[in-house]
Amino acid sequence: MKEELSELWELIVAYIKQETVVPLKSILRFLVYGLVGSIVMIFGFGFMVLGVLRLVQNETGSSFRGHLSWIPYIVALFFALMLGGLSFLGISRHSKSRERSD
């Protein structure tokens, strides 16, 4: 009887590990990769926007100097909004296609 209880306990522990620990590890891995990817994308988008700002400031010569010096910042803002919109569209398309496949 004691052996059967020991086997039953081992079976219960193995089942709990299988049904809780393994899925939690996969969810944690998914979240870590998502967080790292998000951080990398934020830095990448930030550098792209900064690059567009510097490009507009340097390549337009003296066109945006003096009282028009704010225009390159508006161009960079629109570029940032465009990147955000494209990212949102990509994410929403991906989630819609995922819903269809489920």
C-alpha positions in Angstrom: 0.0 0.0 0.0 2.8 2.4 0.8 4.4 1.7 -2.5 1.2 2.5 -4.4 0.8 5.8 -2.5 4.4 6.7 -3.4 3.8 5.9 -7.0 0.5 7.9 -6.9 2.3 10.9 -5.4 5.1 10.7 -8.1 2.4 10.5 -10.8 0.6 13.5 -9.4 3.8 15.5 -9.1 4.8 14.6 -12.7 1.3 15.6 -13.9 1.4 18.9 -12.2 4.9 19.7 -13.6 3.7 18.7 -17.1 0.6 20.8 -16.9 2.0 23.9 -15.1 5.7 24.2 -15.2 6.3 23.4 -18.8 3.7 25.8 -20.2 4.9 28.5 -17.9 8.4 28.1 -19.1 7.3 28.4 -22.7 5.2 31.5 -21.9 8.2 33.0 -20.1 10.4 32.3 -23.1 7.8 33.9 -25.4 7.6 37.0 -23.2 11.4 37.4 -22.9 11.9 37.2 -26.7 9.0 39.7 -27.2 10.5 42.1 -24.7 14.0 41.9 -26.2 12.5 42.3 -29.7 10.5 45.3 -28.6 13.5 47.0 -27.1 15.6 46.4 -30.2 12.8 47.8 -32.4 12.4 50.9 -30.2 16.1 51.7 -30.5 16.1 51.0 -34.2 13.1 53.2 -34.8 14.6 55.9 -32.6 17.8 55.9 -34.6 15.9 55.9 -37.9 13.9 59.0 -36.8 17.0 60.6 -35.6 18.7 59.8 -38.9 15.8 61.4 -40.9 16.0 64.5 -38.7 19.7 64.8 -39.3 19.3 64.1 -43.0 16.7 66.9 -43.4 18.8 69.3 -41.3 22.0 68.7 -43.2 20.9 68.1 -46.8 18.6 71.0 -47.2 21.4 73.6 -46.8 20.2 76.9 -45.4 16.6 76.4 -46.4 15.5 75.4 -42.8 17.6 77.8 -40.8 16.5 80.7 -38.6 12.8 81.0 -38.2 12.2 77.8 -40.2 14.4 75.6 -38.0 11.3 73.7 -36.6 10.4 72.2 -40.0 12.9 69.2 -39.8 11.4 68.3 -36.4 7.9 68.2 -37.9 9.3 66.0 -40.8 10.9 63.6 -38.2 7.6 63.6 -36.2 5.6 62.6 -39.3 8.2 59.9 -40.1 7.9 58.6 -36.6 4.1 58.5 -36.9 4.4 56.7 -40.2 6.6 54.1 -38.7 4.2 53.6 -35.8 1.3 53.3 -38.1 3.0 50.8 -40.3 4.0 48.8 -37.2 0.4 48.9 -36.0 -0.9 47.7 -39.4 1.7 44.8 -39.4 0.7 43.7 -35.9 -3.0 43.9 -36.6 -2.6 41.9 -39.9 -0.6 39.3 -38.1 -3.1 38.9 -35.3 -6.0 38.7 -37.9 -4.3 36.0 -39.9 -3.6 34.1 -36.7 -7.2 34.3 -35.7 -8.2 32.8 -39.0 -5.8 29.9 -38.7 -7.1 29.0 -35.2 
